[in-house]
Amino acid sequence: MIMIQYHSGSSNQATDAFSRLPDTSATAHMLIFVPCLTFLGALRLQLDTHYEYCQKSQLILASPVNHPFFSITQGLILHKGRIWLPWGLPIITTLLLEYHATPTGGHAGVAKTLARLSENFHWDGIWDDVARFVA
């Protein structure tokens, strides 16, 4: 039989620390966990040599009116403000790992991983790729 006994905060300091809110009068440091986008150099290298990406970039630059949901910013194609990637780009695997399988990704499941990825990136088949990766 398990017996649970109450111990006041003064005699149970380790547990008590977790139950208390931080002192708001002191400067608090809070961490926000977001994927680190240090791979942008590798991304640009892959995009600069990808035929489909270069073609699409030229089409958007030549006729932006014909591509209303696309723009080019700092050499990246954006689709509705998110970085557009051609399907099958090798760095997509890195993104899936970063947004799902790292400690900051948290193995969150399909919906949350897709939501987090979709904040920054878009590619055809993103849902299928995330579902397959998470499974």
Secondary structure as UniProt FT lines:
FT   HELIX           9..11
FT   HELIX           13..19
FT   TURN            24..25
FT   TURN            38..39
FT   HELIX           40..48
FT   HELIX           51..62
FT   HELIX           64..66
FT   TURN            68..69
FT   STRAND          70..73
FT   TURN            74..75
FT   STRAND          76..79
FT   TURN            80..81
FT   STRAND          82..84
FT   TURN            87..88
FT   HELIX           91..96
FT   HELIX           97..101
FT   TURN            103..107
FT   HELIX           110..118
FT   TURN            119..120
FT   STRAND          121..122
FT   TURN            124..125
FT   HELIX           126..134
//
